[in-house]
């Protein structure tokens, strides 16, 4: 699974912060929940549009960001 298929930025959504593609759910919100010990089922219940793969993508994105320092994200196309 390539996290780039699930994580994107759009300057008009959430001030250009990394989000799960097609949503306003910021990667940082997912990571904050994981860091706080919130279980995956609880996260998925709180954000019904999320999937397990979205949580995995957020974690993979964070790991690569830490590893590389900066990451190019695809600009989400205008709807």
HTML snippet that shows the backbone in 3Dmol.js (N, CA, C, O; Angstrom):
<script src="https://3Dmol.org/build/3Dmol-min.js"></script>
<div id="view" style="width:600px;height:400px;position:relative"></div>
<script>
const pdb = `
ATOM      1  N   UNK A   1       0.847  -1.186   0.000  1.00  0.00           N
ATOM      2  CA  UNK A   1       0.000   0.000   0.000  1.00  0.00           C
ATOM      3  C   UNK A   1       0.881   1.234   0.000  1.00  0.00           C
ATOM      4  O   UNK A   1       1.768   1.377   0.841  1.00  0.00           O
ATOM      5  N   UNK A   2       0.631   2.118  -0.943  1.00  0.00           N
ATOM      6  CA  UNK A   2       1.374   3.369  -1.033  1.00  0.00           C
ATOM      7  C   UNK A   2       0.542   4.471  -0.376  1.00  0.00           C
ATOM      8  O   UNK A   2      -0.564   4.771  -0.826  1.00  0.00           O
ATOM      9  N   UNK A   3       1.070   5.063   0.677  1.00  0.00           N
ATOM     10  CA  UNK A   3       0.326   6.108   1.403  1.00  0.00           C
ATOM     11  C   UNK A   3      -0.015   7.282   0.491  1.00  0.00           C
ATOM     12  O   UNK A   3      -0.975   8.003   0.761  1.00  0.00           O
ATOM     13  N   UNK A   4       0.747   7.490  -0.579  1.00  0.00           N
ATOM     14  CA  UNK A   4       0.498   8.621  -1.487  1.00  0.00           C
ATOM     15  C   UNK A   4      -0.867   8.529  -2.176  1.00  0.00           C
ATOM     16  O   UNK A   4      -1.380   9.535  -2.666  1.00  0.00           O
ATOM     17  N   UNK A   5      -1.447   7.351  -2.214  1.00  0.00           N
ATOM     18  CA  UNK A   5      -2.778   7.183  -2.800  1.00  0.00           C
ATOM     19  C   UNK A   5      -3.880   7.607  -1.830  1.00  0.00           C
ATOM     20  O   UNK A   5      -5.037   7.731  -2.231  1.00  0.00           O
ATOM     21  N   UNK A   6      -3.536   7.830  -0.562  1.00  0.00           N
ATOM     22  CA  UNK A   6      -4.545   8.134   0.452  1.00  0.00           C
ATOM     23  C   UNK A   6      -4.346   9.465   1.160  1.00  0.00           C
ATOM     24  O   UNK A   6      -5.275   9.978   1.784  1.00  0.00           O
ATOM     25  N   UNK A   7      -3.149  10.028   1.070  1.00  0.00           N
ATOM     26  CA  UNK A   7      -2.848  11.282   1.763  1.00  0.00           C
ATOM     27  C   UNK A   7      -2.564  12.359   0.723  1.00  0.00           C
ATOM     28  O   UNK A   7      -1.801  12.136  -0.217  1.00  0.00           O
ATOM     29  N   UNK A   8      -3.182  13.533   0.896  1.00  0.00           N
ATOM     30  CA  UNK A   8      -2.956  14.624  -0.048  1.00  0.00           C
ATOM     31  C   UNK A   8      -3.093  15.961   0.669  1.00  0.00           C
ATOM     32  O   UNK A   8      -3.486  16.029   1.833  1.00  0.00           O
ATOM     33  N   UNK A   9      -2.759  17.013  -0.055  1.00  0.00           N
ATOM     34  CA  UNK A   9      -2.953  18.365   0.456  1.00  0.00           C
ATOM     35  C   UNK A   9      -3.773  19.149  -0.555  1.00  0.00           C
ATOM     36  O   UNK A   9      -3.715  18.901  -1.759  1.00  0.00           O
ATOM     37  N   UNK A  10      -4.522  20.083  -0.048  1.00  0.00           N
ATOM     38  CA  UNK A  10      -5.285  21.009  -0.873  1.00  0.00           C
ATOM     39  C   UNK A  10      -5.241  22.339  -0.136  1.00  0.00           C
ATOM     40  O   UNK A  10      -5.727  22.433   0.991  1.00  0.00           O
ATOM     41  N   UNK A  11      -4.668  23.367  -0.750  1.00  0.00           N
ATOM     42  CA  UNK A  11      -4.544  24.654  -0.056  1.00  0.00           C
ATOM     43  C   UNK A  11      -5.869  25.219   0.458  1.00  0.00           C
ATOM     44  O   UNK A  11      -5.879  26.050   1.367  1.00  0.00           O
ATOM     45  N   UNK A  12      -6.986  24.772  -0.120  1.00  0.00           N
ATOM     46  CA  UNK A  12      -8.298  25.280   0.296  1.00  0.00           C
ATOM     47  C   UNK A  12      -8.952  24.433   1.382  1.00  0.00           C
ATOM     48  O   UNK A  12     -10.038  24.760   1.862  1.00  0.00           O
ATOM     49  N   UNK A  13      -8.294  23.351   1.764  1.00  0.00           N
ATOM     50  CA  UNK A  13      -8.856  22.481   2.803  1.00  0.00           C
ATOM     51  C   UNK A  13      -7.871  22.387   3.962  1.00  0.00           C
ATOM     52  O   UNK A  13      -6.704  22.041   3.776  1.00  0.00           O
ATOM     53  N   UNK A  14      -8.354  22.698   5.150  1.00  0.00           N
ATOM     54  CA  UNK A  14      -7.550  22.605   6.379  1.00  0.00           C
ATOM     55  C   UNK A  14      -6.223  23.344   6.251  1.00  0.00           C
ATOM     56  O   UNK A  14      -5.192  22.885   6.743  1.00  0.00           O
ATOM     57  N   UNK A  15      -6.264  24.496   5.583  1.00  0.00           N
ATOM     58  CA  UNK A  15      -5.080  25.353   5.443  1.00  0.00           C
ATOM     59  C   UNK A  15      -3.903  24.624   4.808  1.00  0.00           C
ATOM     60  O   UNK A  15      -2.749  24.919   5.117  1.00  0.00           O
ATOM     61  N   UNK A  16      -4.190  23.675   3.919  1.00  0.00           N
ATOM     62  CA  UNK A  16      -3.132  22.973   3.209  1.00  0.00           C
ATOM     63  C   UNK A  16      -2.428  21.898   4.012  1.00  0.00           C
ATOM     64  O   UNK A  16      -1.374  21.410   3.603  1.00  0.00           O
ATOM     65  N   UNK A  17      -2.991  21.525   5.146  1.00  0.00           N
ATOM     66  CA  UNK A  17      -2.398  20.451   5.959  1.00  0.00           C
ATOM     67  C   UNK A  17      -2.676  19.096   5.302  1.00  0.00           C
ATOM     68  O   UNK A  17      -3.670  18.938   4.594  1.00  0.00           O
ATOM     69  N   UNK A  18      -1.807  18.135   5.537  1.00  0.00           N
ATOM     70  CA  UNK A  18      -1.994  16.791   4.990  1.00  0.00           C
ATOM     71  C   UNK A  18      -3.268  16.168   5.564  1.00  0.00           C
ATOM     72  O   UNK A  18      -3.472  16.137   6.777  1.00  0.00           O
ATOM     73  N   UNK A  19      -4.117  15.676   4.665  1.00  0.00           N
ATOM     74  CA  UNK A  19      -5.391  15.069   5.045  1.00  0.00           C
ATOM     75  C   UNK A  19      -5.566  13.747   4.315  1.00  0.00           C
ATOM     76  O   UNK A  19      -4.897  13.474   3.319  1.00  0.00           O
ATOM     77  N   UNK A  20      -6.472  12.938   4.828  1.00  0.00           N
ATOM     78  CA  UNK A  20      -6.882  11.747   4.106  1.00  0.00           C
ATOM     79  C   UNK A  20      -7.610  12.250   2.861  1.00  0.00           C
ATOM     80  O   UNK A  20      -8.527  13.068   2.945  1.00  0.00           O
ATOM     81  N   UNK A  21      -7.184  11.746   1.714  1.00  0.00           N
ATOM     82  CA  UNK A  21      -7.718  12.204   0.428  1.00  0.00           C
ATOM     83  C   UNK A  21      -9.250  12.196   0.423  1.00  0.00           C
ATOM     84  O   UNK A  21      -9.882  11.217   0.821  1.00  0.00           O
ATOM     85  N   UNK A  22      -9.823  13.296  -0.029  1.00  0.00           N
ATOM     86  CA  UNK A  22     -11.267  13.399  -0.146  1.00  0.00           C
ATOM     87  C   UNK A  22     -11.985  13.713   1.151  1.00  0.00           C
ATOM     88  O   UNK A  22     -13.216  13.712   1.189  1.00  0.00           O
ATOM     89  N   UNK A  23     -11.237  13.983   2.223  1.00  0.00           N
ATOM     90  CA  UNK A  23     -11.858  14.302   3.510  1.00  0.00           C
ATOM     91  C   UNK A  23     -11.208  15.562   4.085  1.00  0.00           C
ATOM     92  O   UNK A  23     -10.276  16.117   3.504  1.00  0.00           O
ATOM     93  N   UNK A  24     -11.706  15.989   5.209  1.00  0.00           N
ATOM     94  CA  UNK A  24     -11.095  17.073   5.975  1.00  0.00           C
ATOM     95  C   UNK A  24     -10.448  16.516   7.245  1.00  0.00           C
ATOM     96  O   UNK A  24     -10.228  17.248   8.211  1.00  0.00           O
ATOM     97  N   UNK A  25     -10.152  15.241   7.235  1.00  0.00           N
ATOM     98  CA  UNK A  25      -9.533  14.598   8.389  1.00  0.00           C
ATOM     99  C   UNK A  25      -8.023  14.707   8.230  1.00  0.00           C
ATOM    100  O   UNK A  25      -7.420  14.067   7.369  1.00  0.00           O
ATOM    101  N   UNK A  26      -7.426  15.540   9.087  1.00  0.00           N
ATOM    102  CA  UNK A  26      -5.986  15.769   8.998  1.00  0.00           C
ATOM    103  C   UNK A  26      -5.211  14.571   9.542  1.00  0.00           C
ATOM    104  O   UNK A  26      -5.626  13.916  10.498  1.00  0.00           O
ATOM    105  N   UNK A  27      -4.086  14.311   8.909  1.00  0.00           N
ATOM    106  CA  UNK A  27      -3.199  13.248   9.367  1.00  0.00           C
ATOM    107  C   UNK A  27      -2.832  13.484  10.828  1.00  0.00           C
ATOM    108  O   UNK A  27      -2.754  12.535  11.609  1.00  0.00           O
ATOM    109  N   UNK A  28      -2.611  14.724  11.196  1.00  0.00           N
ATOM    110  CA  UNK A  28      -2.230  15.029  12.581  1.00  0.00           C
ATOM    111  C   UNK A  28      -3.299  14.594  13.577  1.00  0.00           C
ATOM    112  O   UNK A  28      -2.968  14.198  14.695  1.00  0.00           O
ATOM    113  N   UNK A  29      -4.563  14.657  13.199  1.00  0.00           N
ATOM    114  CA  UNK A  29      -5.645  14.217  14.088  1.00  0.00           C
ATOM    115  C   UNK A  29      -5.556  12.709  14.305  1.00  0.00           C
ATOM    116  O   UNK A  29      -5.718  12.224  15.424  1.00  0.00           O
ATOM    117  N   UNK A  30      -5.300  11.979  13.232  1.00  0.00           N
ATOM    118  CA  UNK A  30      -5.161  10.526  13.357  1.00  0.00           C
ATOM    119  C   UNK A  30      -3.962  10.201  14.242  1.00  0.00           C
ATOM    120  O   UNK A  30      -4.057   9.367  15.143  1.00  0.00           O
ATOM    121  N   UNK A  31      -2.840  10.857  13.985  1.00  0.00           N
ATOM    122  CA  UNK A  31      -1.632  10.593  14.771  1.00  0.00           C
ATOM    123  C   UNK A  31      -1.818  10.971  16.230  1.00  0.00           C
ATOM    124  O   UNK A  31      -1.353  10.255  17.116  1.00  0.00           O
ATOM    125  N   UNK A  32      -2.492  12.088  16.495  1.00  0.00           N
ATOM    126  CA  UNK A  32      -2.769  12.487  17.879  1.00  0.00           C
ATOM    127  C   UNK A  32      -3.581  11.409  18.599  1.00  0.00           C
ATOM    128  O   UNK A  32      -3.310  11.086  19.755  1.00  0.00           O
ATOM    129  N   UNK A  33      -4.568  10.862  17.910  1.00  0.00           N
ATOM    130  CA  UNK A  33      -5.393   9.807  18.507  1.00  0.00           C
ATOM    131  C   UNK A  33      -4.576   8.557  18.789  1.00  0.00           C
ATOM    132  O   UNK A  33      -4.673   7.978  19.870  1.00  0.00           O
ATOM    133  N   UNK A  34      -3.769   8.139  17.815  1.00  0.00           N
ATOM    134  CA  UNK A  34      -2.926   6.954  18.010  1.00  0.00           C
ATOM    135  C   UNK A  34      -1.964   7.191  19.168  1.00  0.00           C
ATOM    136  O   UNK A  34      -1.792   6.321  20.022  1.00  0.00           O
ATOM    137  N   UNK A  35      -1.337   8.369  19.199  1.00  0.00           N
ATOM    138  CA  UNK A  35      -0.380   8.690  20.264  1.00  0.00           C
ATOM    139  C   UNK A  35      -1.050   8.715  21.640  1.00  0.00           C
ATOM    140  O   UNK A  35      -0.418   8.402  22.649  1.00  0.00           O
ATOM    141  N   UNK A  36      -2.319   9.085  21.674  1.00  0.00           N
ATOM    142  CA  UNK A  36      -3.049   9.139  22.941  1.00  0.00           C
ATOM    143  C   UNK A  36      -3.563   7.772  23.377  1.00  0.00           C
ATOM    144  O   UNK A  36      -4.183   7.640  24.433  1.00  0.00           O
ATOM    145  N   UNK A  37      -3.300   6.753  22.553  1.00  0.00           N
ATOM    146  CA  UNK A  37      -3.723   5.407  22.918  1.00  0.00           C
ATOM    147  C   UNK A  37      -5.149   5.070  22.535  1.00  0.00           C
ATOM    148  O   UNK A  37      -5.701   4.071  22.997  1.00  0.00           O
ATOM    149  N   UNK A  38      -5.752   5.899  21.692  1.00  0.00           N
ATOM    150  CA  UNK A  38      -7.112   5.603  21.239  1.00  0.00           C
ATOM    151  C   UNK A  38      -7.039   4.404  20.303  1.00  0.00           C
ATOM    152  O   UNK A  38      -6.206   4.370  19.398  1.00  0.00           O
ATOM    153  N   UNK A  39      -7.902   3.430  20.517  1.00  0.00           N
ATOM    154  CA  UNK A  39      -7.875   2.216  19.701  1.00  0.00           C
ATOM    155  C   UNK A  39      -8.366   2.502  18.292  1.00  0.00           C
ATOM    156  O   UNK A  39      -9.103   3.459  18.053  1.00  0.00           O
ATOM    157  N   UNK A  40      -7.945   1.655  17.369  1.00  0.00           N
ATOM    158  CA  UNK A  40      -8.405   1.804  15.985  1.00  0.00           C
ATOM    159  C   UNK A  40      -9.925   1.763  15.882  1.00  0.00           C
ATOM    160  O   UNK A  40     -10.507   2.603  15.196  1.00  0.00           O
ATOM    161  N   UNK A  41     -10.587   0.813  16.542  1.00  0.00           N
ATOM    162  CA  UNK A  41     -12.055   0.817  16.463  1.00  0.00           C
ATOM    163  C   UNK A  41     -12.669   2.134  16.953  1.00  0.00           C
ATOM    164  O   UNK A  41     -13.657   2.603  16.388  1.00  0.00           O
ATOM    165  N   UNK A  42     -12.093   2.726  17.992  1.00  0.00           N
ATOM    166  CA  UNK A  42     -12.615   4.006  18.485  1.00  0.00           C
ATOM    167  C   UNK A  42     -12.384   5.121  17.462  1.00  0.00           C
ATOM    168  O   UNK A  42     -13.266   5.949  17.232  1.00  0.00           O
ATOM    169  N   UNK A  43     -11.202   5.141  16.853  1.00  0.00           N
ATOM    170  CA  UNK A  43     -10.906   6.155  15.831  1.00  0.00           C
ATOM    171  C   UNK A  43     -11.876   5.998  14.663  1.00  0.00           C
ATOM    172  O   UNK A  43     -12.442   6.980  14.182  1.00  0.00           O
ATOM    173  N   UNK A  44     -12.065   4.762  14.210  1.00  0.00           N
ATOM    174  CA  UNK A  44     -12.969   4.517  13.086  1.00  0.00           C
ATOM    175  C   UNK A  44     -14.410   4.874  13.433  1.00  0.00           C
ATOM    176  O   UNK A  44     -15.165   5.324  12.571  1.00  0.00           O
ATOM    177  N   UNK A  45     -14.792   4.675  14.690  1.00  0.00           N
ATOM    178  CA  UNK A  45     -16.140   5.059  15.124  1.00  0.00           C
ATOM    179  C   UNK A  45     -16.288   6.583  15.148  1.00  0.00           C
ATOM    180  O   UNK A  45     -17.333   7.114  14.773  1.00  0.00           O
ATOM    181  N   UNK A  46     -15.238   7.282  15.590  1.00  0.00           N
ATOM    182  CA  UNK A  46     -15.287   8.743  15.665  1.00  0.00           C
ATOM    183  C   UNK A  46     -15.253   9.393  14.284  1.00  0.00           C
ATOM    184  O   UNK A  46     -15.797  10.480  14.088  1.00  0.00           O
ATOM    185  N   UNK A  47     -14.610   8.723  13.332  1.00  0.00           N
ATOM    186  CA  UNK A  47     -14.466   9.253  11.968  1.00  0.00           C
ATOM    187  C   UNK A  47     -14.937   8.170  11.000  1.00  0.00           C
ATOM    188  O   UNK A  47     -14.114   7.450  10.434  1.00  0.00           O
ATOM    189  N   UNK A  48     -16.246   8.047  10.804  1.00  0.00           N
ATOM    190  CA  UNK A  48     -16.810   6.930  10.033  1.00  0.00           C
ATOM    191  C   UNK A  48     -16.324   6.829   8.583  1.00  0.00           C
ATOM    192  O   UNK A  48     -16.408   5.756   7.985  1.00  0.00           O
ATOM    193  N   UNK A  49     -15.824   7.911   8.016  1.00  0.00           N
ATOM    194  CA  UNK A  49     -15.340   7.835   6.634  1.00  0.00           C
ATOM    195  C   UNK A  49     -13.938   7.247   6.536  1.00  0.00           C
ATOM    196  O   UNK A  49     -13.482   6.911   5.443  1.00  0.00           O
ATOM    197  N   UNK A  50     -13.250   7.120   7.672  1.00  0.00           N
ATOM    198  CA  UNK A  50     -11.910   6.535   7.677  1.00  0.00           C
ATOM    199  C   UNK A  50     -11.975   5.023   7.541  1.00  0.00           C
ATOM    200  O   UNK A  50     -12.971   4.385   7.883  1.00  0.00           O
ATOM    201  N   UNK A  51     -10.885   4.471   7.030  1.00  0.00           N
ATOM    202  CA  UNK A  51     -10.729   3.019   6.962  1.00  0.00           C
ATOM    203  C   UNK A  51      -9.427   2.642   7.678  1.00  0.00           C
ATOM    204  O   UNK A  51      -8.606   3.503   7.993  1.00  0.00           O
ATOM    205  N   UNK A  52      -9.260   1.371   7.922  1.00  0.00           N
ATOM    206  CA  UNK A  52      -8.002   0.881   8.501  1.00  0.00           C
ATOM    207  C   UNK A  52      -6.831   1.305   7.614  1.00  0.00           C
ATOM    208  O   UNK A  52      -5.781   1.705   8.117  1.00  0.00           O
ATOM    209  N   UNK A  53      -7.012   1.218   6.304  1.00  0.00           N
ATOM    210  CA  UNK A  53      -5.947   1.587   5.366  1.00  0.00           C
ATOM    211  C   UNK A  53      -5.587   3.068   5.482  1.00  0.00           C
ATOM    212  O   UNK A  53      -4.430   3.437   5.282  1.00  0.00           O
ATOM    213  N   UNK A  54      -6.560   3.915   5.800  1.00  0.00           N
ATOM    214  CA  UNK A  54      -6.278   5.340   5.989  1.00  0.00           C
ATOM    215  C   UNK A  54      -5.390   5.559   7.217  1.00  0.00           C
ATOM    216  O   UNK A  54      -4.472   6.378   7.184  1.00  0.00           O
ATOM    217  N   UNK A  55      -5.662   4.834   8.283  1.00  0.00           N
ATOM    218  CA  UNK A  55      -4.833   4.937   9.489  1.00  0.00           C
ATOM    219  C   UNK A  55      -3.421   4.454   9.179  1.00  0.00           C
ATOM    220  O   UNK A  55      -2.441   5.084   9.577  1.00  0.00           O
ATOM    221  N   UNK A  56      -3.322   3.334   8.468  1.00  0.00           N
ATOM    222  CA  UNK A  56      -2.006   2.823   8.062  1.00  0.00           C
ATOM    223  C   UNK A  56      -1.273   3.853   7.204  1.00  0.00           C
ATOM    224  O   UNK A  56      -0.072   4.060   7.377  1.00  0.00           O
ATOM    225  N   UNK A  57      -1.987   4.498   6.284  1.00  0.00           N
ATOM    226  CA  UNK A  57      -1.373   5.502   5.412  1.00  0.00           C
ATOM    227  C   UNK A  57      -0.871   6.694   6.220  1.00  0.00           C
ATOM    228  O   UNK A  57       0.209   7.216   5.943  1.00  0.00           O
ATOM    229  N   UNK A  58      -1.637   7.128   7.211  1.00  0.00           N
ATOM    230  CA  UNK A  58      -1.216   8.247   8.057  1.00  0.00           C
ATOM    231  C   UNK A  58       0.061   7.894   8.812  1.00  0.00           C
ATOM    232  O   UNK A  58       0.967   8.720   8.925  1.00  0.00           O
ATOM    233  N   UNK A  59       0.134   6.682   9.323  1.00  0.00           N
ATOM    234  CA  UNK A  59       1.336   6.239  10.032  1.00  0.00           C
ATOM    235  C   UNK A  59       2.529   6.126   9.084  1.00  0.00           C
ATOM    236  O   UNK A  59       3.645   6.504   9.442  1.00  0.00           O
ATOM    237  N   UNK A  60       2.302   5.616   7.896  1.00  0.00           N
ATOM    238  CA  UNK A  60       3.377   5.508   6.906  1.00  0.00           C
ATOM    239  C   UNK A  60       3.867   6.878   6.470  1.00  0.00           C
ATOM    240  O   UNK A  60       5.068   7.089   6.304  1.00  0.00           O
ATOM    241  N   UNK A  61       2.949   7.801   6.287  1.00  0.00           N
ATOM    242  CA  UNK A  61       3.301   9.177   5.927  1.00  0.00           C
ATOM    243  C   UNK A  61       4.183   9.792   7.018  1.00  0.00           C
ATOM    244  O   UNK A  61       5.209  10.406   6.725  1.00  0.00           O
ATOM    245  N   UNK A  62       3.777   9.623   8.264  1.00  0.00           N
ATOM    246  CA  UNK A  62       4.537  10.179   9.387  1.00  0.00           C
ATOM    247  C   UNK A  62       5.927   9.558   9.470  1.00  0.00           C
ATOM    248  O   UNK A  62       6.911  10.255   9.718  1.00  0.00           O
ATOM    249  N   UNK A  63       6.004   8.250   9.261  1.00  0.00           N
ATOM    250  CA  UNK A  63       7.303   7.577   9.307  1.00  0.00           C
ATOM    251  C   UNK A  63       8.228   8.109   8.215  1.00  0.00           C
ATOM    252  O   UNK A  63       9.411   8.347   8.459  1.00  0.00           O
ATOM    253  N   UNK A  64       7.691   8.293   7.021  1.00  0.00           N
ATOM    254  CA  UNK A  64       8.523   8.805   5.932  1.00  0.00           C
ATOM    255  C   UNK A  64       8.915  10.257   6.181  1.00  0.00           C
ATOM    256  O   UNK A  64      10.037  10.659   5.876  1.00  0.00           O
ATOM    257  N   UNK A  65       8.015  11.028   6.721  1.00  0.00           N
ATOM    258  CA  UNK A  65       8.318  12.422   7.026  1.00  0.00           C
ATOM    259  C   UNK A  65       9.473  12.525   8.008  1.00  0.00           C
ATOM    260  O   UNK A  65      10.370  13.350   7.836  1.00  0.00           O
ATOM    261  N   UNK A  66       9.453  11.703   9.019  1.00  0.00           N
ATOM    262  CA  UNK A  66      10.528  11.701  10.008  1.00  0.00           C
ATOM    263  C   UNK A  66      11.831  11.222   9.375  1.00  0.00           C
ATOM    264  O   UNK A  66      12.900  11.769   9.644  1.00  0.00           O
ATOM    265  N   UNK A  67      11.732  10.209   8.544  1.00  0.00           N
ATOM    266  CA  UNK A  67      12.903   9.633   7.903  1.00  0.00           C
ATOM    267  C   UNK A  67      13.531  10.609   6.899  1.00  0.00           C
ATOM    268  O   UNK A  67      14.756  10.719   6.833  1.00  0.00           O
ATOM    269  N   UNK A  68      12.723  11.300   6.137  1.00  0.00           N
ATOM    270  CA  UNK A  68      13.212  12.144   5.052  1.00  0.00           C
ATOM    271  C   UNK A  68      13.286  13.622   5.391  1.00  0.00           C
ATOM    272  O   UNK A  68      14.008  14.363   4.724  1.00  0.00           O
ATOM    273  N   UNK A  69      12.579  14.062   6.386  1.00  0.00           N
ATOM    274  CA  UNK A  69      12.584  15.474   6.761  1.00  0.00           C
ATOM    275  C   UNK A  69      11.541  16.282   6.017  1.00  0.00           C
ATOM    276  O   UNK A  69      10.818  17.062   6.638  1.00  0.00           O
ATOM    277  N   UNK A  70      11.438  16.123   4.713  1.00  0.00           N
ATOM    278  CA  UNK A  70      10.399  16.786   3.919  1.00  0.00           C
ATOM    279  C   UNK A  70       9.881  15.793   2.888  1.00  0.00           C
ATOM    280  O   UNK A  70      10.593  14.881   2.467  1.00  0.00           O
ATOM    281  N   UNK A  71       8.640  15.988   2.495  1.00  0.00           N
ATOM    282  CA  UNK A  71       8.009  15.079   1.541  1.00  0.00           C
ATOM    283  C   UNK A  71       7.186  15.897   0.563  1.00  0.00           C
ATOM    284  O   UNK A  71       6.468  16.813   0.965  1.00  0.00           O
ATOM    285  N   UNK A  72       7.284  15.575  -0.714  1.00  0.00           N
ATOM    286  CA  UNK A  72       6.425  16.168  -1.717  1.00  0.00           C
ATOM    287  C   UNK A  72       5.078  15.452  -1.685  1.00  0.00           C
ATOM    288  O   UNK A  72       5.024  14.224  -1.736  1.00  0.00           O
ATOM    289  N   UNK A  73       3.997  16.214  -1.600  1.00  0.00           N
ATOM    290  CA  UNK A  73       2.659  15.643  -1.629  1.00  0.00           C
ATOM    291  C   UNK A  73       1.968  16.040  -2.927  1.00  0.00           C
ATOM    292  O   UNK A  73       2.180  17.141  -3.435  1.00  0.00           O
ATOM    293  N   UNK A  74       1.148  15.152  -3.461  1.00  0.00           N
ATOM    294  CA  UNK A  74       0.405  15.536  -4.658  1.00  0.00           C
ATOM    295  C   UNK A  74      -0.631  16.591  -4.289  1.00  0.00           C
ATOM    296  O   UNK A  74      -1.296  16.492  -3.257  1.00  0.00           O
ATOM    297  N   UNK A  75      -0.758  17.599  -5.143  1.00  0.00           N
ATOM    298  CA  UNK A  75      -1.753  18.640  -4.934  1.00  0.00           C
ATOM    299  C   UNK A  75      -3.089  18.084  -5.388  1.00  0.00           C
ATOM    300  O   UNK A  75      -3.231  17.637  -6.526  1.00  0.00           O
ATOM    301  N   UNK A  76      -4.068  18.113  -4.498  1.00  0.00           N
ATOM    302  CA  UNK A  76      -5.376  17.574  -4.816  1.00  0.00           C
ATOM    303  C   UNK A  76      -6.023  18.458  -5.877  1.00  0.00           C
ATOM    304  O   UNK A  76      -6.020  19.683  -5.760  1.00  0.00           O
ATOM    305  N   UNK A  77      -6.563  17.846  -6.883  1.00  0.00           N
ATOM    306  CA  UNK A  77      -7.184  18.579  -7.977  1.00  0.00           C
ATOM    307  C   UNK A  77      -8.448  19.285  -7.499  1.00  0.00           C
ATOM    308  O   UNK A  77      -9.178  18.784  -6.643  1.00  0.00           O
ATOM    309  N   UNK A  78      -8.686  20.458  -8.075  1.00  0.00           N
ATOM    310  CA  UNK A  78      -9.892  21.218  -7.728  1.00  0.00           C
ATOM    311  C   UNK A  78     -11.122  20.428  -8.169  1.00  0.00           C
ATOM    312  O   UNK A  78     -11.136  19.794  -9.225  1.00  0.00           O
ATOM    313  N   UNK A  79     -12.140  20.485  -7.337  1.00  0.00           N
ATOM    314  CA  UNK A  79     -13.377  19.750  -7.636  1.00  0.00           C
ATOM    315  C   UNK A  79     -14.330  20.649  -8.373  1.00  0.00           C
ATOM    316  O   UNK A  79     -15.433  20.227  -8.720  1.00  0.00           O
TER     317      UNK A  79
END
`;
const viewer = $3Dmol.createViewer("view");
viewer.addModel(pdb, "pdb");
viewer.setStyle({}, {cartoon: {color: "spectrum"}});
viewer.zoomTo();
viewer.render();
</script>
